[in-house]
Amino acid sequence: MDSAQDKRTLDDSLDALGHIQRRKLLRALLVHNPQDDESVKIDSSESNEEEVERLIGMKHVHLPKLEEYGFITWNRDTNKVSKGPNFEEIRPLLEMLAAHEDELPDGWL
């Protein structure tokens, strides 16, 4: 269990949610059945330039950041991501965003 000083701050959680790709990934993990221990696979089969840039960003920026915060666990060999040990700390923010999705501007989630 984390000590009090190891807890993420609100700023950490907002930083984790600060990019659409991270929000989409965390949202995908949120809507997975809590009884499921299945991971989300990061698909790298696309070949268009925009998709390649997105995947590079995921692997070199977004996934390491979310893993550092403990919100995800990332298996680099299989490209699978699952809820990390600190996922429950960000769950209330994710649920709040999901509950108000229809009130948010397009492209926020």
N, CA, C and O atoms as a printed pandas DataFrame, in Angstrom:
     atom_number atom_name residue_name chain_id  residue_number  x_coord  y_coord  z_coord
0              1         N          MET        A               1    0.853   -1.183    0.000
1              2        CA          MET        A               1    0.000    0.000    0.000
2              3         C          MET        A               1    0.885    1.227    0.000
3              4         O          MET        A               1    1.941    1.234    0.632
4              5         N          ASP        A               2    0.468    2.257   -0.696
5              6        CA          ASP        A               2    1.223    3.500   -0.777
6              7         C          ASP        A               2    1.140    4.263    0.530
7              8         O          ASP        A               2    0.114    4.237    1.210
8              9         N          SER        A               3    2.215    4.938    0.879
9             10        CA          SER        A               3    2.171    5.842    2.021
10            11         C          SER        A               3    1.481    7.120    1.567
11            12         O          SER        A               3    1.273    7.329    0.372
12            13         N          ALA        A               4    1.127    7.977    2.525
13            14        CA          ALA        A               4    0.419    9.212    2.178
14            15         C          ALA        A               4    1.238   10.067    1.223
15            16         O          ALA        A               4    0.668   10.715    0.346
16            17         N          GLN        A               5    2.562   10.087    1.369
17            18        CA          GLN        A               5    3.381   10.924    0.487
18            19         C          GLN        A               5    3.487   10.352   -0.916
19            20         O          GLN        A               5    3.876   11.069   -1.838
20            21         N          ASP        A               6    3.148    9.069   -1.109
21            22        CA          ASP        A               6    3.191    8.454   -2.426
22            23         C          ASP        A               6    1.908    8.673   -3.212
23            24         O          ASP        A               6    1.852    8.342   -4.397
24            25         N          LYS        A               7    0.880    9.222   -2.581
25            26        CA          LYS        A               7   -0.394    9.443   -3.268
26            27         C          LYS        A               7   -0.232   10.501   -4.339
27            28         O          LYS        A               7    0.509   11.470   -4.169
28            29         N          ARG        A               8   -0.929   10.307   -5.437
29            30        CA          ARG        A               8   -0.918   11.288   -6.497
30            31         C          ARG        A               8   -1.723   12.506   -6.057
31            32         O          ARG        A               8   -2.662   12.392   -5.269
32            33         N          THR        A               9   -1.348   13.656   -6.569
33            34        CA          THR        A               9   -2.077   14.884   -6.268
34            35         C          THR        A               9   -3.142   15.108   -7.340
35            36         O          THR        A               9   -3.169   14.416   -8.358
36            37         N          LEU        A              10   -4.008   16.074   -7.100
37            38        CA          LEU        A              10   -4.985   16.448   -8.117
38            39         C          LEU        A              10   -4.258   16.899   -9.380
39            40         O          LEU        A              10   -4.699   16.595  -10.489
40            41         N          ASP        A              11   -3.153   17.619   -9.222
41            42        CA          ASP        A              11   -2.381   18.061  -10.385
42            43         C          ASP        A              11   -1.882   16.867  -11.197
43            44         O          ASP        A              11   -1.886   16.913  -12.427
44            45         N          ASP        A              12   -1.451   15.794  -10.519
45            46        CA          ASP        A              12   -1.014   14.587  -11.224
46            47         C          ASP        A              12   -2.159   13.993  -12.031
47            48         O          ASP        A              12   -1.984   13.613  -13.188
48            49         N          SER        A              13   -3.322   13.916  -11.417
49            50        CA          SER        A              13   -4.480   13.340  -12.106
50            51         C          SER        A              13   -4.891   14.200  -13.293
51            52         O          SER        A              13   -5.207   13.678  -14.362
52            53         N          LEU        A              14   -4.887   15.517  -13.110
53            54        CA          LEU        A              14   -5.234   16.404  -14.215
54            55         C          LEU        A              14   -4.180   16.342  -15.316
55            56         O          LEU        A              14   -4.511   16.437  -16.498
56            57         N          ASP        A              15   -2.915   16.184  -14.936
57            58        CA          ASP        A              15   -1.854   16.015  -15.927
58            59         C          ASP        A              15   -2.086   14.730  -16.717
59            60         O          ASP        A              15   -1.936   14.711  -17.939
60            61         N          ALA        A              16   -2.448   13.666  -16.023
61            62        CA          ALA        A              16   -2.714   12.388  -16.697
62            63         C          ALA        A              16   -3.870   12.523  -17.677
63            64         O          ALA        A              16   -3.875   11.879  -18.726
64            65         N          LEU        A              17   -4.837   13.347  -17.346
65            66        CA          LEU        A              17   -6.011   13.551  -18.207
66            67         C          LEU        A              17   -5.799   14.677  -19.220
67            68         O          LEU        A              17   -6.715   15.014  -19.970
68            69         N          GLY        A              18   -4.607   15.256  -19.246
69            70        CA          GLY        A              18   -4.334   16.444  -20.038
70            71         C          GLY        A              18   -4.174   16.237  -21.530
71            72         O          GLY        A              18   -3.999   17.209  -22.265
72            73         N          HIS        A              19   -4.228   15.006  -21.998
73            74        CA          HIS        A              19   -4.127   14.751  -23.444
74            75         C          HIS        A              19   -5.223   13.768  -23.836
75            76         O          HIS        A              19   -5.504   12.814  -23.111
76            77         N          ILE        A              20   -5.828   14.007  -24.972
77            78        CA          ILE        A              20   -6.955   13.179  -25.418
78            79         C          ILE        A              20   -6.616   11.703  -25.511
79            80         O          ILE        A              20   -7.453   10.859  -25.190
80            81         N          GLN        A              21   -5.408   11.372  -25.942
81            82        CA          GLN        A              21   -5.044    9.953  -26.058
82            83         C          GLN        A              21   -5.001    9.287  -24.687
83            84         O          GLN        A              21   -5.395    8.129  -24.543
84            85         N          ARG        A              22   -4.527   10.011  -23.687
85            86        CA          ARG        A              22   -4.514    9.442  -22.332
86            87         C          ARG        A              22   -5.935    9.320  -21.798
87            88         O          ARG        A              22   -6.270    8.328  -21.152
88            89         N          ARG        A              23   -6.779   10.328  -22.063
89            90        CA          ARG        A              23   -8.175   10.240  -21.619
90            91         C          ARG        A              23   -8.876    9.065  -22.263
91            92         O          ARG        A              23   -9.613    8.339  -21.595
92            93         N          LYS        A              24   -8.657    8.866  -23.559
93            94        CA          LYS        A              24   -9.310    7.750  -24.261
94            95         C          LYS        A              24   -8.870    6.406  -23.681
95            96         O          LYS        A              24   -9.689    5.509  -23.484
96            97         N          LEU        A              25   -7.587    6.276  -23.413
97            98        CA          LEU        A              25   -7.083    5.015  -22.867
98            99         C          LEU        A              25   -7.640    4.766  -21.471
99           100         O          LEU        A              25   -8.114    3.668  -21.179
100          101         N          LEU        A              26   -7.587    5.775  -20.610
101          102        CA          LEU        A              26   -8.109    5.604  -19.256
102          103         C          LEU        A              26   -9.606    5.342  -19.279
103          104         O          LEU        A              26  -10.112    4.558  -18.477
104          105         N          ARG        A              27  -10.312    5.986  -20.184
105          106        CA          ARG        A              27  -11.755    5.753  -20.324
106          107         C          ARG        A              27  -12.028    4.314  -20.766
107          108         O          ARG        A              27  -12.956    3.674  -20.270
108          109         N          ALA        A              28  -11.216    3.808  -21.701
109          110        CA          ALA        A              28  -11.381    2.420  -22.145
110          111         C          ALA        A              28  -11.177    1.456  -20.978
111          112         O          ALA        A              28  -11.895    0.464  -20.858
112          113         N          LEU        A              29  -10.212    1.743  -20.131
113          114        CA          LEU        A              29   -9.985    0.889  -18.961
114          115         C          LEU        A              29  -11.127    1.015  -17.956
115          116         O          LEU        A              29  -11.481    0.042  -17.290
116          117         N          LEU        A              30  -11.701    2.207  -17.846
117          118        CA          LEU        A              30  -12.814    2.427  -16.921
118          119         C          LEU        A              30  -14.030    1.606  -17.309
119          120         O          LEU        A              30  -14.677    1.010  -16.448
120          121         N          VAL        A              31  -14.351    1.568  -18.607
121          122        CA          VAL        A              31  -15.582    0.895  -19.027
122          123         C          VAL        A              31  -15.434   -0.614  -19.130
123          124         O          VAL        A              31  -16.424   -1.319  -19.323
124          125         N          HIS        A              32  -14.217   -1.117  -19.004
125          126        CA          HIS        A              32  -14.050   -2.572  -18.963
126          127         C          HIS        A              32  -14.760   -3.124  -17.737
127          128         O          HIS        A              32  -14.789   -2.486  -16.684
128          129         N          ASN        A              33  -15.323   -4.296  -17.877
129          130        CA          ASN        A              33  -15.974   -4.963  -16.763
130          131         C          ASN        A              33  -14.977   -5.093  -15.606
131          132         O          ASN        A              33  -13.895   -5.650  -15.788
132          133         N          PRO        A              34  -15.331   -4.585  -14.417
133          134        CA          PRO        A              34  -14.398   -4.681  -13.297
134          135         C          PRO        A              34  -14.054   -6.125  -12.933
135          136         O          PRO        A              34  -13.024   -6.375  -12.305
136          137         N          GLN        A              35  -14.895   -7.062  -13.315
137          138        CA          GLN        A              35  -14.601   -8.470  -13.045
138          139         C          GLN        A              35  -13.578   -9.021  -14.024
139          140         O          GLN        A              35  -12.957  -10.054  -13.773
140          141         N          ASP        A              36  -13.406   -8.322  -15.144
141          142        CA          ASP        A              36  -12.428   -8.719  -16.161
142          143         C          ASP        A              36  -11.051   -8.253  -15.756
143          144         O          ASP        A              36  -10.885   -7.130  -15.280
144          145         N          ASP        A              37  -10.078   -9.092  -15.939
145          146        CA          ASP        A              37   -8.700   -8.673  -15.758
146          147         C          ASP        A              37   -8.044   -8.488  -17.112
147          148         O          ASP        A              37   -6.822   -8.367  -17.205
148          149         N          GLU        A              38   -8.857   -8.466  -18.164
149          150        CA          GLU        A              38   -8.298   -8.329  -19.504
150          151         C          GLU        A              38   -7.695   -6.960  -19.708
151          152         O          GLU        A              38   -8.115   -5.979  -19.094
152          153         N          SER        A              39   -6.712   -6.907  -20.575
153          154        CA          SER        A              39   -6.027   -5.663  -20.885
154          155         C          SER        A              39   -6.586   -5.067  -22.164
155          156         O          SER        A              39   -7.338   -5.704  -22.900
156          157         N          VAL        A              40   -6.195   -3.832  -22.402
157          158        CA          VAL        A              40   -6.502   -3.153  -23.655
158          159         C          VAL        A              40   -5.254   -3.269  -24.516
159          160         O          VAL        A              40   -4.152   -2.971  -24.055
160          161         N          LYS        A              41   -5.417   -3.702  -25.768
161          162        CA          LYS        A              41   -4.261   -3.841  -26.663
162          163         C          LYS        A              41   -4.092   -2.560  -27.456
163          164         O          LYS        A              41   -5.049   -2.034  -28.025
164          165         N          ILE        A              42   -2.861   -2.066  -27.487
165          166        CA          ILE        A              42   -2.519   -0.897  -28.280
166          167         C          ILE        A              42   -2.174   -1.413  -29.669
167          168         O          ILE        A              42   -1.135   -2.044  -29.865
168          169         N          ASP        A              43   -3.058   -1.140  -30.639
169          170        CA          ASP        A              43   -2.905   -1.685  -31.985
170          171         C          ASP        A              43   -1.867   -0.912  -32.771
171          172         O          ASP        A              43   -1.947    0.311  -32.885
172          173         N          SER        A              44   -0.897   -1.621  -33.310
173          174        CA          SER        A              44    0.146   -0.964  -34.105
174          175         C          SER        A              44    0.139   -1.474  -35.542
175          176         O          SER        A              44    1.164   -1.432  -36.223
176          177         N          SER        A              45   -1.003   -1.951  -36.000
177          178        CA          SER        A              45   -1.071   -2.496  -37.353
178          179         C          SER        A              45   -1.369   -1.436  -38.414
179          180         O          SER        A              45   -1.214   -1.692  -39.608
180          181         N          GLU        A              46   -1.798   -0.246  -37.983
181          182        CA          GLU        A              46   -2.102    0.826  -38.936
182          183         C          GLU        A              46   -0.821    1.345  -39.564
183          184         O          GLU        A              46    0.242    1.302  -38.944
184          185         N          SER        A              47   -0.919    1.834  -40.789
185          186        CA          SER        A              47    0.294    2.308  -41.448
186          187         C          SER        A              47    0.210    3.758  -41.921
187          188         O          SER        A              47    1.203    4.281  -42.428
188          189         N          ASN        A              48   -0.941    4.433  -41.775
189          190        CA          ASN        A              48   -0.970    5.814  -42.235
190          191         C          ASN        A              48   -0.146    6.695  -41.292
191          192         O          ASN        A              48    0.045    6.368  -40.121
192          193         N          GLU        A              49    0.327    7.794  -41.819
193          194        CA          GLU        A              49    1.270    8.654  -41.098
194          195         C          GLU        A              49    0.709    9.177  -39.784
195          196         O          GLU        A              49    1.418    9.205  -38.778
196          197         N          GLU        A              50   -0.541    9.587  -39.777
197          198        CA          GLU        A              50   -1.159   10.105  -38.554
198          199         C          GLU        A              50   -1.220    9.030  -37.470
199          200         O          GLU        A              50   -0.951    9.303  -36.300
200          201         N          GLU        A              51   -1.571    7.818  -37.864
201          202        CA          GLU        A              51   -1.648    6.719  -36.898
202          203         C          GLU        A              51   -0.264    6.362  -36.370
203          204         O          GLU        A              51   -0.120    6.056  -35.186
204          205         N          VAL        A              52    0.743    6.395  -37.214
205          206        CA          VAL        A              52    2.111    6.114  -36.781
206          207         C          VAL        A              52    2.547    7.162  -35.753
207          208         O          VAL        A              52    3.148    6.816  -34.736
208          209         N          GLU        A              53    2.249    8.435  -36.010
209          210        CA          GLU        A              53    2.596    9.498  -35.056
210          211         C          GLU        A              53    1.875    9.300  -33.728
211          212         O          GLU        A              53    2.456    9.511  -32.664
212          213         N          ARG        A              54    0.612    8.895  -33.793
213          214        CA          ARG        A              54   -0.162    8.652  -32.569
214          215         C          ARG        A              54    0.472    7.530  -31.767
215          216         O          ARG        A              54    0.618    7.642  -30.550
216          217         N          LEU        A              55    0.852    6.449  -32.439
217          218        CA          LEU        A              55    1.454    5.312  -31.745
218          219         C          LEU        A              55    2.810    5.662  -31.147
219          220         O          LEU        A              55    3.147    5.208  -30.053
220          221         N          ILE        A              56    3.584    6.463  -31.861
221          222        CA          ILE        A              56    4.883    6.902  -31.320
222          223         C          ILE        A              56    4.648    7.725  -30.054
223          224         O          ILE        A              56    5.344    7.544  -29.055
224          225         N          GLY        A              57    3.675    8.620  -30.096
225          226        CA          GLY        A              57    3.334    9.411  -28.912
226          227         C          GLY        A              57    2.874    8.543  -27.760
227          228         O          GLY        A              57    3.245    8.775  -26.609
228          229         N          MET        A              58    2.061    7.536  -28.074
229          230        CA          MET        A              58    1.588    6.638  -27.017
230          231         C          MET        A              58    2.758    5.921  -26.359
231          232         O          MET        A              58    2.861    5.884  -25.133
232          233         N          LYS        A              59    3.637    5.353  -27.173
233          234        CA          LYS        A              59    4.719    4.523  -26.635
234          235         C          LYS        A              59    5.829    5.329  -25.968
235          236         O          LYS        A              59    6.490    4.826  -25.060
236          237         N          HIS        A              60    6.045    6.563  -26.400
237          238        CA          HIS        A              60    7.173    7.325  -25.874
238          239         C          HIS        A              60    6.780    8.428  -24.898
239          240         O          HIS        A              60    7.632    8.960  -24.186
240          241         N          VAL        A              61    5.493    8.774  -24.860
241          242        CA          VAL        A              61    5.059    9.856  -23.976
242          243         C          VAL        A              61    3.918    9.408  -23.059
243          244         O          VAL        A              61    4.065    9.398  -21.836
244          245         N          HIS        A              62    2.786    9.038  -23.654
245          246        CA          HIS        A              62    1.565    8.838  -22.885
246          247         C          HIS        A              62    1.589    7.593  -22.010
247          248         O          HIS        A              62    1.259    7.667  -20.826
248          249         N          LEU        A              63    1.972    6.458  -22.566
249          250        CA          LEU        A              63    2.010    5.237  -21.753
250          251         C          LEU        A              63    3.036    5.336  -20.625
251          252         O          LEU        A              63    2.723    4.962  -19.494
252          253         N          PRO        A              64    4.254    5.828  -20.891
253          254        CA          PRO        A              64    5.203    5.964  -19.777
254          255         C          PRO        A              64    4.696    6.902  -18.674
255          256         O          PRO        A              64    4.909    6.633  -17.492
256          257         N          LYS        A              65    4.030    7.996  -19.050
257          258        CA          LYS        A              65    3.506    8.938  -18.061
258          259         C          LYS        A              65    2.440    8.274  -17.190
259          260         O          LYS        A              65    2.478    8.377  -15.964
260          261         N          LEU        A              66    1.490    7.593  -17.831
261          262        CA          LEU        A              66    0.426    6.934  -17.067
262          263         C          LEU        A              66    0.978    5.807  -16.205
263          264         O          LEU        A              66    0.490    5.566  -15.100
264          265         N          GLU        A              67    1.989    5.121  -16.710
265          266        CA          GLU        A              67    2.619    4.051  -15.937
266          267         C          GLU        A              67    3.368    4.633  -14.737
267          268         O          GLU        A              67    3.324    4.070  -13.643
268          269         N          GLU        A              68    4.052    5.753  -14.940
269          270        CA          GLU        A              68    4.782    6.398  -13.841
270          271         C          GLU        A              68    3.833    6.798  -12.713
271          272         O          GLU        A              68    4.171    6.657  -11.537
272          273         N          TYR        A              69    2.654    7.294  -13.064
273          274        CA          TYR        A              69    1.655    7.644  -12.056
274          275         C          TYR        A              69    1.015    6.406  -11.426
275          276         O          TYR        A              69    0.354    6.509  -10.393
276          277         N          GLY        A              70    1.203    5.259  -12.032
277          278        CA          GLY        A              70    0.612    4.036  -11.504
278          279         C          GLY        A              70   -0.827    3.836  -11.919
279          280         O          GLY        A              70   -1.512    2.970  -11.375
280          281         N          PHE        A              71   -1.305    4.631  -12.884
281          282        CA          PHE        A              71   -2.685    4.494  -13.334
282          283         C          PHE        A              71   -2.847    3.316  -14.285
283          284         O          PHE        A              71   -3.949    2.786  -14.430
284          285         N          ILE        A              72   -1.767    2.901  -14.930
285          286        CA          ILE        A              72   -1.804    1.745  -15.822
286          287         C          ILE        A              72   -0.617    0.834  -15.533
287          288         O          ILE        A              72    0.370    1.240  -14.920
288          289         N          THR        A              73   -0.742   -0.400  -15.990
289          290        CA          THR        A              73    0.367   -1.341  -16.076
290          291         C          THR        A              73    0.510   -1.631  -17.559
291          292         O          THR        A              73   -0.472   -1.956  -18.226
292          293         N          TRP        A              74    1.719   -1.518  -18.077
293          294        CA          TRP        A              74    1.969   -1.637  -19.513
294          295         C          TRP        A              74    2.960   -2.754  -19.769
295          296         O          TRP        A              74    4.088   -2.722  -19.279
296          297         N          ASN        A              75    2.532   -3.744  -20.542
297          298        CA          ASN        A              75    3.420   -4.820  -20.971
298          299         C          ASN        A              75    3.957   -4.436  -22.342
299          300         O          ASN        A              75    3.248   -4.513  -23.346
300          301         N          ARG        A              76    5.206   -4.027  -22.370
301          302        CA          ARG        A              76    5.816   -3.543  -23.616
302          303         C          ARG        A              76    5.988   -4.657  -24.650
303          304         O          ARG        A              76    6.002   -4.385  -25.850
304          305         N          ASP        A              77    6.115   -5.885  -24.208
305          306        CA          ASP        A              77    6.297   -7.000  -25.139
306          307         C          ASP        A              77    5.024   -7.313  -25.918
307          308         O          ASP        A              77    5.078   -7.634  -27.105
308          309         N          THR        A              78    3.880   -7.218  -25.243
309          310        CA          THR        A              78    2.614   -7.563  -25.895
310          311         C          THR        A              78    1.793   -6.331  -26.276
311          312         O          THR        A              78    0.748   -6.448  -26.916
312          313         N          ASN        A              79    2.272   -5.145  -25.877
313          314        CA          ASN        A              79    1.533   -3.895  -26.097
314          315         C          ASN        A              79    0.166   -3.918  -25.437
315          316         O          ASN        A              79   -0.786   -3.342  -25.964
316          317         N          LYS        A              80    0.055   -4.573  -24.293
317          318        CA          LYS        A              80   -1.209   -4.612  -23.564
318          319         C          LYS        A              80   -1.121   -3.730  -22.333
319          320         O          LYS        A              80   -0.094   -3.672  -21.656
320          321         N          VAL        A              81   -2.218   -3.047  -22.061
321          322        CA          VAL        A              81   -2.310   -2.120  -20.949
322          323         C          VAL        A              81   -3.472   -2.550  -20.075
323          324         O          VAL        A              81   -4.534   -2.918  -20.576
324          325         N          SER        A              82   -3.269   -2.502  -18.773
325          326        CA          SER        A              82   -4.346   -2.813  -17.841
326          327         C          SER        A              82   -4.336   -1.783  -16.716
327          328         O          SER        A              82   -3.419   -0.968  -16.619
328          329         N          LYS        A              83   -5.354   -1.825  -15.876
329          330        CA          LYS        A              83   -5.435   -0.884  -14.757
330          331         C          LYS        A              83   -4.225   -1.086  -13.857
331          332         O          LYS        A              83   -3.848   -2.213  -13.535
332          333         N          GLY        A              84   -3.627    0.029  -13.460
333          334        CA          GLY        A              84   -2.473   -0.017  -12.587
334          335         C          GLY        A              84   -2.879    0.022  -11.118
335          336         O          GLY        A              84   -4.063    0.117  -10.797
336          337         N          PRO        A              85   -1.900   -0.052  -10.237
337          338        CA          PRO        A              85   -2.189   -0.095   -8.805
338          339         C          PRO        A              85   -2.838    1.178   -8.271
339          340         O          PRO        A              85   -3.459    1.145   -7.209
340          341         N          ASN        A              86   -2.711    2.293   -8.976
341          342        CA          ASN        A              86   -3.290    3.562   -8.523
342          343         C          ASN        A              86   -4.503    3.988   -9.349
343          344         O          ASN        A              86   -4.941    5.135   -9.259
344          345         N          PHE        A              87   -5.042    3.080  -10.146
345          346        CA          PHE        A              87   -6.168    3.436  -11.018
346          347         C          PHE        A              87   -7.356    3.973  -10.218
347          348         O          PHE        A              87   -8.049    4.883  -10.674
348          349         N          GLU        A              88   -7.591    3.423   -9.043
349          350        CA          GLU        A              88   -8.753    3.851   -8.248
350          351         C          GLU        A              88   -8.656    5.317   -7.842
351          352         O          GLU        A              88   -9.674    5.944   -7.550
352          353         N          GLU        A              89   -7.440    5.874   -7.820
353          354        CA          GLU        A              89   -7.279    7.283   -7.465
354          355         C          GLU        A              89   -7.828    8.203   -8.555
355          356         O          GLU        A              89   -8.281    9.309   -8.257
356          357         N          ILE        A              90   -7.793    7.765   -9.799
357          358        CA          ILE        A              90   -8.266    8.615  -10.893
358          359         C          ILE        A              90   -9.698    8.249  -11.312
359          360         O          ILE        A              90  -10.327    8.978  -12.079
360          361         N          ARG        A              91  -10.198    7.141  -10.819
361          362        CA          ARG        A              91  -11.547    6.683  -11.176
362          363         C          ARG        A              91  -12.624    7.757  -10.961
363          364         O          ARG        A              91  -13.456    7.937  -11.850
364          365         N          PRO        A              92  -12.655    8.483   -9.826
365          366        CA          PRO        A              92  -13.731    9.483   -9.659
366          367         C          PRO        A              92  -13.726   10.552  -10.747
367          368         O          PRO        A              92  -14.791   10.965  -11.207
368          369         N          LEU        A              93  -12.563   10.999  -11.159
369          370        CA          LEU        A              93  -12.501   11.995  -12.235
370          371         C          LEU        A              93  -12.983   11.411  -13.554
371          372         O          LEU        A              93  -13.713   12.067  -14.297
372          373         N          LEU        A              94  -12.577   10.178  -13.847
373          374        CA          LEU        A              94  -13.018    9.522  -15.082
374          375         C          LEU        A              94  -14.529    9.326  -15.083
375          376         O          LEU        A              94  -15.186    9.541  -16.102
376          377         N          GLU        A              95  -15.079    8.918  -13.943
377          378        CA          GLU        A              95  -16.530    8.715  -13.855
378          379         C          GLU        A              95  -17.283   10.029  -14.006
379          380         O          GLU        A              95  -18.348   10.078  -14.622
380          381         N          MET        A              96  -16.715   11.108  -13.432
381          382        CA          MET        A              96  -17.353   12.418  -13.567
382          383         C          MET        A              96  -17.351   12.864  -15.033
383          384         O          MET        A              96  -18.363   13.362  -15.527
384          385         N          LEU        A              97  -16.240   12.691  -15.720
385          386        CA          LEU        A              97  -16.182   13.041  -17.144
386          387         C          LEU        A              97  -17.179   12.205  -17.944
387          388         O          LEU        A              97  -17.886   12.731  -18.804
388          389         N          ALA        A              98  -17.233   10.916  -17.664
389          390        CA          ALA        A              98  -18.148   10.027  -18.391
390          391         C          ALA        A              98  -19.604   10.407  -18.127
391          392         O          ALA        A              98  -20.428   10.378  -19.042
392          393         N          ALA        A              99  -19.925   10.761  -16.889
393          394        CA          ALA        A              99  -21.301   11.108  -16.534
394          395         C          ALA        A              99  -21.765   12.392  -17.223
395          396         O          ALA        A              99  -22.963   12.594  -17.422
396          397         N          HIS        A             100  -20.819   13.253  -17.584
397          398        CA          HIS        A             100  -21.163   14.540  -18.197
398          399         C          HIS        A             100  -20.682   14.630  -19.642
399          400         O          HIS        A             100  -20.556   15.722  -20.196
400          401         N          GLU        A             101  -20.420   13.487  -20.239
401          402        CA          GLU        A             101  -19.886   13.462  -21.606
402          403         C          GLU        A             101  -20.743   14.243  -22.589
403          404         O          GLU        A             101  -20.213   14.946  -23.450
404          405         N          ASP        A             102  -22.064   14.130  -22.473
405          406        CA          ASP        A             102  -22.944   14.807  -23.430
406          407         C          ASP        A             102  -22.956   16.325  -23.244
407          408         O          ASP        A             102  -23.434   17.046  -24.120
408          409         N          GLU        A             103  -22.441   16.816  -22.126
409          410        CA          GLU        A             103  -22.384   18.246  -21.867
410          411         C          GLU        A             103  -21.042   18.856  -22.277
411          412         O          GLU        A             103  -20.904   20.078  -22.332
412          413         N          LEU        A             104  -20.062   18.008  -22.564
413          414        CA          LEU        A             104  -18.713   18.488  -22.905
414          415         C          LEU        A             104  -18.607   18.776  -24.388
415          416         O          LEU        A             104  -19.315   18.170  -25.192
416          417         N          PRO        A             105  -17.729   19.695  -24.760
417          418        CA          PRO        A             105  -17.522   19.968  -26.186
418          419         C          PRO        A             105  -17.017   18.717  -26.924
419          420         O          PRO        A             105  -16.364   17.855  -26.336
420          421         N          ASP        A             106  -17.329   18.642  -28.198
421          422        CA          ASP        A             106  -16.843   17.527  -29.018
422          423         C          ASP        A             106  -15.335   17.448  -28.950
423          424         O          ASP        A             106  -14.645   18.467  -28.937
424          425         N          GLY        A             107  -14.832   16.231  -28.907
425          426        CA          GLY        A             107  -13.396   16.014  -28.915
426          427         C          GLY        A             107  -12.737   16.013  -27.554
427          428         O          GLY        A             107  -11.526   15.813  -27.462
428          429         N          TRP        A             108  -13.503   16.232  -26.486
429          430        CA          TRP        A             108  -12.908   16.211  -25.157
430          431         C          TRP        A             108  -12.700   14.795  -24.657
431          432         O          TRP        A             108  -11.776   14.539  -23.885
432          433         N          LEU        A             109  -13.542   13.879  -25.085
433          434        CA          LEU        A             109  -13.412   12.477  -24.643
434          435         C          LEU        A             109  -13.298   11.565  -25.837
435          436         O          LEU        A             109  -13.180   10.350  -25.677
